[in-house]
Amino acid sequence: MTDMNDNNAAIPQQTPRKHALSSKVMQLFRSGSRSSRQVKSSSNAQPPSNINTNFSSASKSAKLGLHTPTSATTKVAPNPANPAAVSKSGMYMPDYYQSTSPSHSSSSASLNNHIDINTSKSSSAASLTSSVSALSLSPTSAVNTSSKSLSPKFSHHSNSNTVFTPAPTPTPSSVNSNVNKITNTNALNCGRFVVHKDGTHEHHLKNAKRQEKLSTMIKNMAGASKLRGEAKSAVPDIILDPRTTLKSTKNPPTLFAGFMKQVVDMDDKYPEGTPLSGAFNGSEKNMYMSGLNESKNSAQSTTSTKRDTQCFAEKYGRCQEVLGKGAFGVVRICQKKNVSSQDGNKSEKLYAVKEFKRRASESAEKYSKRLTSEFCISSSLHHTNIVTTLDLFQDAKGEYCEVMEYCAGGDLFTLVIAAGKLEYMEADCFFKQLIRGVVYMHEMGVCHRDLKPENLLLTHDGVLKITDFGNSECFKMAWEKNIHLSGGVCGSSPYIAPEEYIKEEFDPRPVDIWACGVIYMAMRTGRQLWSSAEKDDPFYMNYLKARKEKGGYEPIESLKRARCRNVIYSMLDPVPYRRINGKQILNSEWGREIKCCHNGHVLK
Ligand SMILES: Nc1ncnc2c1ncn2[C@@H]1O[C@H](COP(=O)(O)OP(=O)(O)OP(=O)(O)O)[C@@H](O)[C@H]1O
């Protein structure tokens, strides 16, 4: 039996190389993605229109998709008064990255104040490395998160008088019973997630199969009268009457409800068979056929740029069916045949090609800045848990397209919807990979600002990859000591951190951590925690109240394992500077005991 405590599990060694970044690119990083900032009304849950009416002007303009003042993004955080805030490398380590949480005697609002975690300070300071000419960079200095010297102690207090006893360290027998528990789930029966007797596991993710299941679910939901009762309970109020009934519902919206809302919305906008994010809409055959038709059409229109098309086809093969649809265009699969592999055999290689459509309201300059920012940032990041961006080219219509590695397991959003919810071993594995990717990103001086299950792709063997850097920003250059604060509200409402609504400027890193906490809860419960973390959201208000009380917040309490709950409460601390950071999560008892399959690497 393998010990569940994986003390040696450290984040993959990544080594940032310092680059001189031209002022032009800096300018793009500072303002490019900002111009596209907006809150996407959640694809998962449509907040009722009678809420979200009382927010600051900054958040208001962001919600309306308006441009947030650039000045808000360029203000530099003040120098730390505390000399301890300067790392060994001489770089400023902001408060947020200090190893100890600020102490608060008033315990009521701060569950995470009771979590004592040592964090390695030897990691290099954040450094984004990029250049205009060479957009793909290799990191060079190691991220050191040795956990040997750590002795995390959890004592989860819901208030100053109450102490929750932490869950015991798993013993072989407790691991066994957990394994048995997992073994009994449908997840295992359908072969998606297999747990071995030694406690290790494997993922077998097939997006195409999942799409079929989702199509059937949608058909049943929409058509079969015998399922209507179930449909009503599974899609509470969101579809029925979002404005009047959310406040009276007991549970927050399910991810499936949001998915159905997408279907309903899409039906109005697009013809039948147009895939949404996750390419669920229509049978696989229909998707493929429509993809072929689209390829034919695009082939006809590309005759004027035959040379470019040939060049692209030589490198990446022909574009085929549509994989998914996002806010800015479709993502297609490309198949390159006869690629020589290391063993001398010929095989095929698949790529994903993402279109960047220009919005009607978007100026050419803004469009160019948006896509350059996304491409510059994503192609500068090299990590197992971040999708590899390979190329940027212009198609026959003059639209820019980004070439990425193809992730055959689809996205986490559709996985959770198809599964209902994930068992803890599967969710934990994805969670740890997500945090590893976030830690690396933050080390590189980049924050994502739109983390959600739709933007987390999966390989067939369960490697999670963060994608969609359209809202990301660089908060610190390699040569800078101070971080740049962010401003404005962006992302999808259920995942947006509360400070985005109430503060003009904030550290963007805790914002990513907050989103990861919400994502974990979405995986485990199949529901959103709330529509948005604002005062007029009844679920969020309940959460704020309940986290101070003895019983805690029911959806988080339902996680059962105290060490997991403690970390989630700390990730969802409404006070950003108290929020746990990525390294602390990995070094927590829970973080260290999570076993990732193949240590989060793709199987060869
Ligand atoms: N590399 C990839 N491999 C496989 N599928 C992909 C890949 N990239 C994207 N997809 C699919 O396409 C969908 C849309 O992609 P993406 O989120 O990047 O588009 P977007 O226009 O930026 O969307 P949005 O801004 O609305 O989040 C994803 O949810 C996923 O299902």
Ligand as a Chemical Component Dictionary entry (heavy atoms), coordinates in Angstrom:
data_LIG
# 
_chem_comp.id                   LIG 
_chem_comp.type                 NON-POLYMER 
_chem_comp.pdbx_formal_charge   0 
_chem_comp.three_letter_code    LIG 
# 
loop_
_chem_comp_atom.comp_id 
_chem_comp_atom.atom_id 
_chem_comp_atom.alt_atom_id 
_chem_comp_atom.type_symbol 
_chem_comp_atom.charge 
_chem_comp_atom.model_Cartn_x 
_chem_comp_atom.model_Cartn_y 
_chem_comp_atom.model_Cartn_z 
_chem_comp_atom.pdbx_ordinal 
LIG N1  N1  N 0 -6.238  23.065 -26.562 1  
LIG C1  C1  C 0 -7.512  22.618 -26.564 2  
LIG N2  N2  N 0 -7.766  21.298 -26.671 3  
LIG C2  C2  C 0 -9.036  20.836 -26.653 4  
LIG N3  N3  N 0 -10.136 21.619 -26.521 5  
LIG C3  C3  C 0 -9.948  22.952 -26.422 6  
LIG C4  C4  C 0 -8.634  23.513 -26.436 7  
LIG N4  N4  N 0 -8.752  24.854 -26.292 8  
LIG C5  C5  C 0 -10.067 25.113 -26.176 9  
LIG N5  N5  N 0 -10.799 23.976 -26.263 10 
LIG C6  C6  C 0 -12.272 23.868 -26.178 11 
LIG O1  O1  O 0 -12.842 25.074 -26.654 12 
LIG C7  C7  C 0 -13.570 25.738 -25.608 13 
LIG C8  C8  C 0 -13.429 27.249 -25.748 14 
LIG O2  O2  O 0 -12.066 27.614 -25.588 15 
LIG P1  P1  P 0 -11.602 28.950 -24.846 16 
LIG O3  O3  O 0 -12.218 28.967 -23.471 17 
LIG O4  O4  O 0 -10.141 29.053 -24.895 18 
LIG O5  O5  O 0 -12.279 30.043 -25.777 19 
LIG P2  P2  P 0 -12.606 31.533 -25.430 20 
LIG O6  O6  O 0 -13.136 32.171 -26.670 21 
LIG O7  O7  O 0 -11.431 32.179 -24.817 22 
LIG O8  O8  O 0 -13.750 31.351 -24.360 23 
LIG P3  P3  P 0 -14.157 32.268 -23.149 24 
LIG O9  O9  O 0 -13.422 33.545 -23.272 25 
LIG O10 O10 O 0 -15.642 32.372 -23.305 26 
LIG O11 O11 O 0 -13.780 31.480 -21.917 27 
LIG C9  C9  C 0 -13.004 25.154 -24.310 28 
LIG O12 O12 O 0 -13.925 25.185 -23.248 29 
LIG C10 C10 C 0 -12.680 23.723 -24.732 30 
LIG O13 O13 O 0 -13.835 22.921 -24.654 31 
# 
loop_
_chem_comp_bond.comp_id 
_chem_comp_bond.atom_id_1 
_chem_comp_bond.atom_id_2 
_chem_comp_bond.value_order 
_chem_comp_bond.pdbx_ordinal 
LIG N1  C1  SING 1  
LIG C1  N2  SING 2  
LIG C1  C4  DOUB 3  
LIG N2  C2  DOUB 4  
LIG C2  N3  SING 5  
LIG N3  C3  DOUB 6  
LIG C3  C4  SING 7  
LIG C3  N5  SING 8  
LIG C4  N4  SING 9  
LIG N4  C5  DOUB 10 
LIG C5  N5  SING 11 
LIG N5  C6  SING 12 
LIG C6  O1  SING 13 
LIG C6  C10 SING 14 
LIG O1  C7  SING 15 
LIG C7  C8  SING 16 
LIG C7  C9  SING 17 
LIG C8  O2  SING 18 
LIG O2  P1  SING 19 
LIG P1  O3  DOUB 20 
LIG P1  O4  SING 21 
LIG P1  O5  SING 22 
LIG O5  P2  SING 23 
LIG P2  O6  DOUB 24 
LIG P2  O7  SING 25 
LIG P2  O8  SING 26 
LIG O8  P3  SING 27 
LIG P3  O9  DOUB 28 
LIG P3  O10 SING 29 
LIG P3  O11 SING 30 
LIG C9  O12 SING 31 
LIG C9  C10 SING 32 
LIG C10 O13 SING 33 
# 
